[in-house]
């Protein structure tokens, strides 16, 4: 979840606006106005949203589209011309091909061949133009864990004046990483500011366009994401749009009627830069609507008043955005699972190879890294503190770790989140390209004859050592098996445990605490996504919050997380049985009431 707390550097001469008296470009900052540092990278907003620039860009897009169409048509015509020449000169009446003519057509002096070469040049020119257009829009700079660690070791060099800052080689205009449709929405926000007579383009203008896009942008993904965001919060279109329009109309019209040009406000610049930072945190190649919605609501002063009216706190906003990101990840996994199902031949060949190379591991273990690549596992909400402890322990040379904690603290889920990080190559160098295999101890005990379990386990460990790229895992290991695993010092062995081991056998223990409130909500959101797909229902924010608070009134020794998940599942099942699609706080309270006998109104008042 992004932390919207960047420290911004503001030009004192123009007060961050980039222009003097909203007309001349500031000669101190060069029109940058404000920005923020991420180590040695200086991020700023440099996309000019004045009406004149918008018209020029639209004209350029039309011109580029016409030129690209003509070049492509000429290139296609050249290939057609070549085919016509080959049909007339390289094909005999009986259908046979003259191979010599086919291979030496390039030496012929003919108008059709000349047109083919001209068409080929046109295609190459079109390709160069497309590449240059793509270079103007660079993707978000995403860093893996090992790249981020390397960056942290660099010495930060910050210029001490704006003139040096303007010429800094690591300056980056975040607008280059925005989705093109989202940039068009920002241009429409400028038009909206002109229509209302506002001197500044505010976050409220952008939100208004996102909620009610013009006809040409009616079905864009950014507006859909914003609509889903408010739907999760039980704030529908008919509630927020009239209030937003009324709030904007109440603003003073300070834009001159003739030759008035609105400028991007400080709060919008901050929100857009924070949107880029959020896109980095969310792993997006381009900045999209769900990256900017939280910064718009948090930095926009006009929108803050609307948030207060709808009881939207920053925590609720960021939780809901994280929920949308989790839903996006779940959709990508579903697509990956569908694609992987079509690669049956590849899967059979891989299974046969593994069976020959590591027969015991293939028989007694489950490869959760492969399951994640195939999209068979759900969305994993990371526990940053626990993962950082694992990375630190591994970087210090520890290979055998015990993840200890209470039941329901998410010990095994942390290992699954680690597997997801390995698949994404977002781990320290020591864990890159590893596979996490979960050993089925019950299966190992039942099979293999009368041999003691410890000896069977040692055989499996030996095969894992030979393979070399294995991280072996056992859920809730016993002290006897841990004693056997400790003999293989070179083996990566991660396990979970609830019992206290003797100090001599403890090894490196990673304490996994119970999830905090933010982590608890996000874990419930990930579970809600799975229940929504299974039972065809839709949860809102209050439904999840009610389940979490109700589970907090548990008996001693029970897990809040497990209790809340059970409440959500029971509610989804009952809603599906009654054909109720939307699940709100009263729906959850009624499900709890049927199970406990406590009136649901009393449950709602209690939580």
C-alpha positions as CSV (number, residue, x, y, z in Angstrom):
1,X,0.0,0.0,0.0
2,X,1.6,3.3,-1.1
3,X,2.6,5.8,1.6
4,X,1.5,9.2,0.4
5,X,4.0,11.2,2.4
6,X,6.6,12.5,-0.2
7,X,8.6,15.6,0.7
8,X,8.2,18.1,-2.1
9,X,10.7,20.7,-3.2
10,X,8.9,23.9,-4.2
11,X,10.3,26.7,-6.3
12,X,10.2,29.9,-4.1
13,X,9.9,32.3,-7.0
14,X,6.8,30.9,-8.6
15,X,5.5,29.1,-5.5
16,X,5.4,25.8,-7.4
17,X,3.2,27.0,-10.2
18,X,5.9,27.0,-12.9
19,X,4.8,30.3,-14.2
20,X,5.0,33.9,-13.1
21,X,1.6,35.6,-12.9
22,X,0.2,32.5,-14.7
23,X,1.8,33.7,-17.9
24,X,5.6,33.7,-18.2
25,X,7.6,30.5,-17.5
26,X,9.6,30.9,-14.3
27,X,13.2,31.5,-15.1
28,X,14.3,30.0,-11.8
29,X,12.9,26.5,-12.1
30,X,12.3,26.4,-15.9
31,X,8.6,25.7,-15.4
32,X,9.1,22.6,-13.2
33,X,7.5,24.3,-10.1
34,X,7.8,21.4,-7.7
35,X,9.0,17.8,-7.5
36,X,10.3,15.1,-5.1
37,X,13.4,13.0,-4.8
38,X,13.5,9.2,-4.8
39,X,17.2,8.7,-4.0
40,X,18.9,10.5,-6.9
41,X,15.9,10.6,-9.2
42,X,14.0,13.9,-9.2
43,X,10.4,13.4,-10.2
44,X,8.3,16.3,-11.5
45,X,5.2,17.0,-13.7
46,X,6.1,18.5,-17.0
47,X,3.1,17.9,-19.2
48,X,1.7,21.2,-20.4
49,X,-2.1,21.2,-20.1
50,X,-2.7,24.7,-21.6
51,X,-5.4,24.7,-24.3
52,X,-2.9,25.8,-27.0
53,X,-0.7,22.8,-26.3
54,X,-3.6,20.5,-26.2
55,X,-4.7,21.6,-29.7
56,X,-1.1,21.2,-31.0
57,X,-0.9,17.7,-29.6
58,X,-4.3,16.7,-31.0
59,X,-3.2,18.0,-34.4
60,X,0.0,16.1,-34.2
61,X,-1.9,12.9,-33.3
62,X,-4.1,13.3,-36.4
63,X,-1.1,14.1,-38.6
64,X,0.8,11.1,-37.2
65,X,-2.2,8.8,-37.8
66,X,-2.6,10.0,-41.4
67,X,1.1,9.5,-42.1
68,X,1.2,6.1,-40.5
69,X,-1.9,5.0,-42.5
70,X,-0.3,6.2,-45.8
71,X,3.0,4.5,-45.0
72,X,1.4,1.3,-44.1
73,X,-0.9,1.3,-47.1
74,X,2.1,2.0,-49.4
75,X,4.1,-0.8,-47.8
76,X,1.2,-3.3,-48.2
77,X,0.8,-2.1,-51.8
78,X,4.5,-2.8,-52.4
79,X,4.1,-6.5,-51.3
80,X,1.0,-6.8,-53.5
81,X,3.0,-5.5,-56.4
82,X,5.7,-8.0,-55.7
83,X,3.2,-10.8,-55.7
84,X,1.8,-9.6,-59.0
85,X,5.2,-9.6,-60.5
86,X,6.0,-13.1,-59.2
87,X,2.7,-14.3,-60.6
88,X,3.6,-13.0,-64.1
89,X,7.3,-13.9,-64.2
90,X,8.0,-16.7,-61.7
91,X,5.0,-19.0,-62.1
92,X,4.6,-21.3,-65.2
93,X,1.2,-21.8,-66.8
94,X,1.1,-25.3,-65.3
95,X,1.6,-23.9,-61.8
96,X,5.3,-24.7,-61.4
97,X,7.6,-22.1,-59.8
98,X,10.8,-20.8,-61.5
99,X,13.1,-20.9,-58.5
100,X,15.8,-18.8,-60.3
101,X,13.3,-15.9,-60.9
102,X,12.0,-16.2,-57.4
103,X,15.5,-15.9,-55.8
104,X,16.8,-13.2,-58.1
105,X,13.8,-10.9,-58.3
106,X,15.7,-8.1,-56.6
107,X,17.9,-7.7,-59.7
108,X,15.1,-7.1,-62.1
109,X,14.4,-3.6,-63.4
110,X,10.7,-3.4,-63.3
111,X,8.2,-0.8,-62.1
112,X,6.5,-3.3,-59.8
113,X,9.8,-4.3,-58.2
114,X,10.6,-0.6,-57.7
115,X,7.3,0.0,-56.1
116,X,8.0,-3.0,-53.8
117,X,11.3,-1.4,-52.6
118,X,9.5,1.9,-52.1
119,X,6.8,0.2,-50.0
120,X,9.5,-1.6,-47.9
121,X,11.2,1.7,-47.2
122,X,7.8,3.2,-46.2
123,X,7.3,0.3,-43.7
124,X,10.8,0.8,-42.2
125,X,10.1,4.5,-41.9
126,X,6.7,3.8,-40.2
127,X,8.5,1.4,-37.8
128,X,11.1,4.1,-36.9
129,X,8.3,6.7,-36.3
130,X,6.5,4.2,-34.0
131,X,9.7,3.5,-32.0
132,X,10.4,7.2,-31.6
133,X,6.8,7.7,-30.4
134,X,7.2,4.9,-27.9
135,X,10.5,6.3,-26.6
136,X,8.7,9.5,-25.6
137,X,6.5,7.5,-23.2
138,X,8.8,5.5,-21.0
139,X,7.4,2.8,-18.7
140,X,7.4,3.2,-14.9
141,X,10.8,2.5,-13.4
142,X,10.1,-0.7,-11.5
143,X,12.9,-2.0,-9.2
144,X,13.4,-5.6,-8.0
145,X,14.5,-6.2,-4.4
146,X,18.1,-6.6,-5.2
147,X,18.1,-3.5,-7.4
148,X,16.5,-1.5,-4.6
149,X,19.1,-2.8,-2.1
150,X,21.8,-1.6,-4.5
151,X,20.1,1.8,-4.9
152,X,19.9,2.2,-1.1
153,X,23.7,1.9,-0.9
154,X,24.2,4.8,-3.3
155,X,25.1,8.2,-1.9
156,X,22.3,10.7,-2.5
157,X,23.5,13.9,-4.2
158,X,21.0,16.7,-4.0
159,X,21.6,20.1,-5.8
160,X,21.5,23.1,-3.5
161,X,19.7,25.4,-6.0
162,X,17.1,25.3,-8.7
163,X,19.5,26.1,-11.5
164,X,21.5,23.0,-10.8
165,X,18.3,21.0,-10.4
166,X,17.1,22.0,-13.8
167,X,20.2,20.5,-15.5
168,X,20.2,17.3,-13.3
169,X,20.7,14.2,-15.5
170,X,18.3,12.2,-13.4
171,X,15.3,14.5,-13.8
172,X,12.3,12.5,-14.9
173,X,8.9,13.9,-16.1
174,X,6.4,11.4,-14.7
175,X,3.9,12.3,-17.4
176,X,6.0,10.1,-19.8
177,X,4.8,7.1,-17.8
178,X,1.1,7.9,-17.8
179,X,-1.3,5.9,-19.8
180,X,-2.2,7.8,-23.0
181,X,-5.9,7.7,-22.3
182,X,-5.3,9.0,-18.8
183,X,-3.4,12.0,-20.3
184,X,-6.4,12.6,-22.6
185,X,-8.6,12.6,-19.4
186,X,-6.3,15.2,-17.9
187,X,-6.6,17.3,-21.0
188,X,-10.4,17.1,-20.7
189,X,-10.0,18.3,-17.1
190,X,-8.3,21.4,-18.5
191,X,-11.3,22.0,-20.8
192,X,-13.6,21.6,-17.8
193,X,-11.7,24.2,-15.9
194,X,-12.0,26.6,-18.8
195,X,-15.7,26.0,-19.0
196,X,-16.2,26.7,-15.3
197,X,-13.9,29.7,-15.4
198,X,-11.4,28.4,-12.9
199,X,-7.8,29.7,-12.9
200,X,-6.4,26.4,-11.8
201,X,-6.9,22.7,-12.8
202,X,-7.8,21.0,-9.6
203,X,-8.1,17.3,-8.6
204,X,-11.9,17.8,-8.6
205,X,-11.8,18.5,-12.3
206,X,-10.0,15.3,-13.0
207,X,-12.3,13.3,-10.8
208,X,-15.3,14.8,-12.5
209,X,-14.0,13.7,-16.0
210,X,-13.2,10.2,-14.6
211,X,-16.7,9.8,-13.3
212,X,-18.4,11.3,-16.3
213,X,-16.1,10.9,-19.3
214,X,-17.0,12.4,-22.7
215,X,-18.5,10.2,-25.4
216,X,-15.1,9.3,-27.0
217,X,-13.8,8.1,-23.6
218,X,-16.9,6.5,-22.4
219,X,-15.6,2.9,-21.9
220,X,-12.1,3.6,-20.7
221,X,-10.5,1.4,-18.0
222,X,-9.6,4.3,-15.7
223,X,-13.2,5.4,-15.4
224,X,-14.2,1.8,-14.7
225,X,-11.6,1.6,-11.9
226,X,-12.8,4.8,-10.3
227,X,-16.5,3.7,-10.5
228,X,-15.6,0.4,-8.9
229,X,-13.7,2.2,-6.2
230,X,-16.7,4.2,-5.1
231,X,-19.0,1.1,-5.6
232,X,-16.8,-0.8,-3.1
233,X,-17.4,2.1,-0.7
234,X,-21.1,2.0,-1.3
235,X,-21.0,5.5,-2.9
236,X,-22.8,5.3,-6.2
237,X,-22.8,7.7,-9.2
238,X,-26.0,9.4,-8.2
239,X,-24.6,10.3,-4.8
240,X,-21.2,11.7,-5.6
241,X,-21.5,13.4,-9.0
242,X,-24.2,16.0,-8.0
243,X,-22.3,16.9,-4.9
244,X,-19.0,17.2,-6.9
245,X,-20.6,19.4,-9.5
246,X,-22.2,21.6,-6.9
247,X,-18.9,22.0,-5.1
248,X,-17.1,23.0,-8.3
249,X,-19.8,25.5,-9.2
250,X,-19.4,27.1,-5.8
251,X,-15.8,28.0,-6.6
252,X,-15.0,31.5,-7.6
253,X,-14.6,32.2,-11.4
254,X,-11.3,33.9,-11.5
255,X,-10.2,33.0,-15.1
256,X,-10.3,36.0,-17.5
257,X,-12.9,35.7,-20.1
258,X,-10.5,36.6,-22.9
259,X,-7.2,34.7,-23.4
260,X,-7.5,33.0,-20.0
261,X,-5.3,30.0,-19.6
262,X,-5.7,27.7,-16.5
263,X,-2.6,26.3,-14.9
264,X,-2.0,23.0,-13.1
265,X,-2.5,23.6,-9.4
266,X,0.0,22.5,-6.7
267,X,-2.3,20.0,-5.3
268,X,-2.9,18.3,-8.7
269,X,0.9,18.2,-9.4
270,X,1.5,16.6,-6.1
271,X,-1.3,14.1,-6.7
272,X,0.0,13.2,-10.2
273,X,3.6,12.7,-8.9
274,X,2.3,10.6,-6.1
275,X,0.3,8.6,-8.7
276,X,3.6,7.7,-10.3
277,X,5.1,6.6,-6.9
278,X,1.9,4.5,-6.3
279,X,2.3,2.9,-9.7
280,X,5.9,1.8,-8.7
281,X,4.5,0.3,-5.5
282,X,1.7,-1.5,-7.4
283,X,4.0,-2.8,-10.1
284,X,2.3,-1.1,-13.0
285,X,4.1,-0.4,-16.2
286,X,1.9,2.6,-16.8
287,X,0.2,5.0,-14.4
288,X,-3.5,4.2,-14.5
289,X,-6.7,5.4,-12.8
290,X,-6.4,3.3,-9.7
291,X,-2.9,4.7,-9.0
292,X,-4.1,8.4,-9.0
293,X,-7.5,8.1,-7.3
294,X,-6.1,8.0,-3.7
295,X,-3.7,11.0,-4.3
296,X,-6.5,13.0,-5.9
297,X,-8.8,12.5,-2.9
298,X,-6.1,13.0,-0.3
299,X,-4.4,16.1,-1.8
300,X,-7.4,17.8,-3.3
301,X,-8.8,20.3,-0.8
302,X,-12.2,20.5,-2.4
303,X,-12.3,16.6,-2.5
304,X,-11.3,16.4,1.1
305,X,-14.5,18.2,2.1
306,X,-16.5,15.6,0.0
307,X,-14.5,12.8,1.7
308,X,-15.5,14.2,5.1
309,X,-19.1,14.3,4.1
310,X,-18.9,10.6,3.0
311,X,-16.8,9.6,6.0
312,X,-13.9,8.6,3.8
313,X,-10.7,8.5,5.8
314,X,-7.2,8.2,4.2
315,X,-7.0,4.6,5.5
316,X,-10.4,3.6,3.9
317,X,-9.3,5.2,0.6
318,X,-5.9,3.4,0.6
319,X,-7.5,0.1,1.7
320,X,-10.0,0.2,-1.2
321,X,-7.3,1.1,-3.7
322,X,-5.3,-1.9,-2.5
323,X,-8.5,-4.0,-2.9
324,X,-8.7,-3.0,-6.5
325,X,-5.1,-3.8,-7.1
326,X,-5.6,-7.3,-5.5
327,X,-8.6,-7.8,-7.8
328,X,-6.4,-6.9,-10.8
329,X,-3.8,-9.4,-9.7
330,X,-6.5,-12.0,-9.4
331,X,-7.8,-11.3,-12.9
332,X,-4.2,-11.7,-14.3
333,X,-3.8,-15.0,-12.5
334,X,-7.1,-16.2,-13.9
335,X,-5.9,-15.4,-17.4
336,X,-2.5,-17.0,-16.7
337,X,-4.3,-20.1,-15.5
338,X,-6.4,-20.3,-18.6
339,X,-3.3,-19.9,-20.8
340,X,-1.4,-22.5,-18.9
341,X,-4.2,-25.0,-19.3
342,X,-3.7,-24.8,-23.1
343,X,0.0,-25.6,-22.8
344,X,-0.7,-29.3,-22.0
345,X,2.2,-30.7,-24.1
346,X,4.7,-28.4,-22.4
347,X,3.4,-29.4,-18.9
348,X,3.6,-33.1,-19.7
349,X,7.2,-32.7,-20.9
350,X,8.2,-30.7,-17.8
351,X,6.5,-33.3,-15.5
352,X,8.4,-36.1,-17.3
353,X,11.7,-34.3,-16.9
354,X,11.1,-33.6,-13.2
355,X,10.1,-37.3,-12.6
356,X,13.4,-38.5,-14.0
357,X,15.6,-35.8,-12.3
358,X,14.0,-35.7,-8.9
359,X,11.5,-38.6,-8.5
360,X,11.1,-38.5,-4.7
361,X,10.6,-34.7,-4.7
362,X,8.2,-34.9,-7.6
363,X,6.2,-37.6,-5.8
364,X,6.1,-36.4,-2.2
365,X,6.3,-32.6,-2.7
366,X,4.1,-29.8,-4.2
367,X,5.9,-27.1,-6.1
368,X,4.1,-23.9,-5.0
369,X,6.3,-21.7,-7.3
370,X,5.0,-23.7,-10.3
371,X,1.5,-23.3,-8.9
372,X,1.9,-19.6,-8.8
373,X,3.3,-19.4,-12.3
374,X,0.2,-21.4,-13.5
375,X,-2.1,-19.0,-11.6
376,X,-3.6,-21.8,-9.4
377,X,-3.0,-20.0,-6.1
378,X,-5.0,-17.0,-5.0
379,X,-3.8,-13.4,-4.3
380,X,-1.2,-13.2,-1.6
381,X,-1.1,-10.1,0.7
382,X,2.5,-9.6,1.6
383,X,3.7,-9.2,5.2
384,X,6.6,-6.8,4.6
385,X,8.0,-7.1,8.2
386,X,8.2,-10.9,8.0
387,X,9.6,-11.0,4.5
388,X,12.2,-8.5,5.4
389,X,13.3,-10.6,8.3
390,X,13.6,-13.6,6.0
391,X,15.6,-11.6,3.4
392,X,17.9,-10.3,6.2
393,X,18.5,-13.8,7.6
394,X,19.2,-15.3,4.2
395,X,21.6,-12.4,3.4
396,X,23.5,-13.2,6.6
397,X,24.1,-16.8,5.5
398,X,21.2,-18.6,7.3
399,X,19.7,-21.3,5.2
400,X,17.4,-23.0,7.7
401,X,14.6,-20.9,9.1
402,X,11.7,-21.5,11.4
403,X,8.7,-19.2,10.9
404,X,7.1,-19.3,14.4
405,X,3.9,-17.7,15.6
406,X,0.3,-18.2,16.8
407,X,-2.2,-20.1,14.7
408,X,-3.8,-17.7,12.2
409,X,-0.7,-15.4,12.1
410,X,-0.1,-16.3,8.5
411,X,3.1,-18.3,8.8
412,X,2.5,-20.5,5.8
413,X,1.0,-17.7,3.8
414,X,4.3,-15.8,4.3
415,X,6.1,-18.7,2.6
416,X,3.6,-18.5,-0.3
417,X,4.2,-14.8,-0.6
418,X,7.9,-15.5,-0.7
419,X,7.3,-18.0,-3.6
420,X,5.4,-15.2,-5.4
421,X,8.4,-12.9,-4.9
422,X,10.7,-15.6,-6.3
423,X,8.5,-16.0,-9.4
424,X,8.7,-12.2,-9.9
425,X,12.5,-12.2,-9.3
426,X,12.0,-9.8,-6.5
427,X,14.2,-11.4,-3.9
428,X,17.9,-11.2,-2.7
429,X,20.5,-12.9,-5.0
430,X,20.7,-16.0,-2.7
431,X,17.0,-16.8,-3.4
432,X,16.8,-16.1,-7.1
433,X,15.7,-18.9,-9.4
434,X,14.8,-21.1,-6.5
435,X,11.8,-23.5,-6.2
436,X,9.8,-23.9,-3.0
437,X,8.6,-27.5,-2.5
438,X,6.2,-28.3,0.3
439,X,6.7,-31.9,1.6
440,X,3.7,-34.0,2.4
441,X,4.7,-35.6,5.7
442,X,1.6,-37.8,5.9
443,X,2.2,-39.2,2.5
444,X,5.9,-39.8,3.3
445,X,4.9,-41.6,6.5
446,X,2.3,-43.8,4.8
447,X,4.5,-44.9,1.9
448,X,8.0,-46.3,1.8
449,X,7.7,-49.4,3.8
450,X,8.9,-49.9,7.4
451,X,11.8,-47.4,7.2
452,X,11.7,-44.9,10.0
453,X,10.3,-41.4,9.0
454,X,13.6,-39.7,9.8
455,X,15.5,-41.9,7.4
456,X,13.0,-41.3,4.7
457,X,13.3,-37.6,5.3
458,X,17.0,-37.8,5.0
459,X,16.7,-39.5,1.6
460,X,14.4,-36.6,0.4
461,X,16.9,-34.1,1.8
462,X,19.7,-35.7,-0.1
463,X,17.8,-35.5,-3.4
464,X,17.0,-31.8,-2.7
465,X,20.8,-31.1,-2.1
466,X,21.6,-32.8,-5.4
467,X,19.0,-30.7,-7.3
468,X,20.6,-27.5,-5.8
469,X,17.8,-25.1,-6.6
470,X,15.3,-26.3,-3.9
471,X,13.9,-24.7,-0.8
472,X,12.2,-27.5,1.1
473,X,9.3,-26.6,3.3
474,X,7.3,-28.5,5.9
475,X,4.2,-27.2,7.6
476,X,4.4,-27.3,11.5
477,X,7.4,-29.5,11.7
478,X,8.1,-31.7,14.6
479,X,11.3,-31.5,16.6
480,X,12.5,-34.9,15.4
481,X,12.3,-33.9,11.7
482,X,14.0,-30.6,12.5
483,X,16.8,-32.5,14.1
484,X,17.2,-34.5,10.9
485,X,17.1,-31.3,8.7
486,X,19.7,-29.6,10.8
487,X,22.2,-32.2,9.6
488,X,22.1,-30.8,6.1
489,X,23.7,-27.3,6.6
490,X,23.8,-26.5,2.9
491,X,20.1,-27.1,2.3
492,X,17.6,-24.2,2.1
493,X,14.9,-25.3,4.5
494,X,12.1,-23.1,5.7
495,X,9.4,-24.4,8.0
496,X,6.6,-23.3,10.2
497,X,6.1,-24.2,13.8
498,X,3.9,-23.5,16.8
499,X,5.7,-25.5,19.5
500,X,8.8,-24.2,21.3
501,X,12.0,-26.0,20.4
502,X,14.8,-26.6,22.7
503,X,17.5,-23.8,22.5
504,X,20.0,-26.3,21.0
505,X,17.8,-27.0,18.0
506,X,16.1,-23.7,17.6
507,X,18.2,-22.4,14.6
508,X,17.2,-19.1,13.1
509,X,13.6,-18.2,14.2
510,X,11.5,-15.7,12.4
511,X,8.6,-14.4,14.5
512,X,5.5,-13.9,12.5
513,X,3.1,-11.6,14.4
514,X,-0.6,-11.4,14.1
515,X,-1.6,-9.2,11.2
516,X,-2.2,-5.5,12.0
517,X,-5.4,-3.7,11.0
518,X,-4.2,-2.8,7.6
519,X,-2.9,-6.3,6.8
520,X,-6.0,-7.9,8.2
521,X,-8.3,-5.9,5.9
522,X,-6.2,-6.6,2.8
523,X,-6.1,-10.3,3.6
524,X,-9.9,-10.3,4.0
525,X,-10.1,-8.4,0.7
526,X,-8.1,-11.1,-1.1
527,X,-10.4,-13.8,0.4
528,X,-13.4,-11.7,-0.6
529,X,-12.2,-11.7,-4.2
530,X,-12.1,-15.5,-4.2
531,X,-15.5,-15.8,-2.6
532,X,-16.9,-13.3,-5.2
533,X,-15.7,-15.5,-8.0
534,X,-17.0,-18.7,-6.4
535,X,-20.4,-17.5,-5.3
536,X,-21.0,-14.7,-7.8
537,X,-21.5,-12.0,-5.1
538,X,-20.1,-8.5,-4.5
539,X,-18.7,-7.4,-1.1
540,X,-18.5,-3.7,-0.1
541,X,-16.1,-2.1,2.3
542,X,-18.4,-2.1,5.3
543,X,-19.1,-5.8,4.9
544,X,-15.4,-6.6,5.3
545,X,-15.0,-4.1,8.2
546,X,-18.1,-5.6,10.0
547,X,-16.7,-9.1,9.6
548,X,-13.3,-8.1,11.0
549,X,-14.8,-6.2,14.0
550,X,-17.2,-9.0,14.7
551,X,-14.4,-11.6,14.7
552,X,-12.5,-9.3,17.1
553,X,-15.1,-10.2,19.7
554,X,-13.8,-13.7,19.7
555,X,-13.2,-16.1,22.6
556,X,-9.7,-16.3,23.9
557,X,-7.4,-18.5,21.7
558,X,-9.3,-18.0,18.5
559,X,-7.8,-16.2,15.5
560,X,-9.4,-13.0,14.4
561,X,-8.3,-13.6,10.8
562,X,-9.7,-17.1,10.6
563,X,-12.9,-16.0,12.3
564,X,-13.4,-13.1,9.9
565,X,-12.7,-15.4,6.8
566,X,-15.2,-17.9,8.1
567,X,-17.8,-15.1,8.6
568,X,-17.2,-13.9,5.0
569,X,-17.5,-17.4,3.6
570,X,-20.8,-18.1,5.5
571,X,-22.2,-14.8,4.3
572,X,-21.3,-15.5,0.7
573,X,-22.9,-18.9,0.8
574,X,-26.1,-17.6,2.3
575,X,-26.3,-14.7,-0.1
576,X,-25.8,-17.1,-3.1
577,X,-28.5,-19.4,-1.7
578,X,-31.0,-16.4,-1.6
579,X,-29.8,-14.9,-4.9
580,X,-28.6,-11.8,-3.1
581,X,-25.7,-10.3,-5.2
582,X,-24.6,-7.4,-3.1
583,X,-23.3,-8.0,0.4
584,X,-23.2,-5.1,2.8
585,X,-22.8,-4.7,6.6
586,X,-26.4,-5.8,7.4
587,X,-26.0,-8.9,5.3
588,X,-22.9,-9.9,7.3
589,X,-24.7,-9.1,10.6
590,X,-27.7,-11.3,9.6
591,X,-25.3,-14.2,8.8
592,X,-23.6,-13.8,12.2
593,X,-27.1,-13.6,13.8
594,X,-28.2,-16.9,12.3
595,X,-25.1,-18.6,13.7
596,X,-25.0,-17.0,17.2
597,X,-28.7,-16.1,17.8
598,X,-27.8,-12.5,18.6
599,X,-30.2,-10.0,16.9
600,X,-28.4,-8.5,13.8
601,X,-29.3,-5.0,14.9
602,X,-27.4,-5.5,18.1
603,X,-24.4,-6.8,16.2
604,X,-24.4,-3.7,14.0
605,X,-24.5,-1.4,17.0
606,X,-21.8,-3.4,18.7
607,X,-19.4,-3.1,15.7
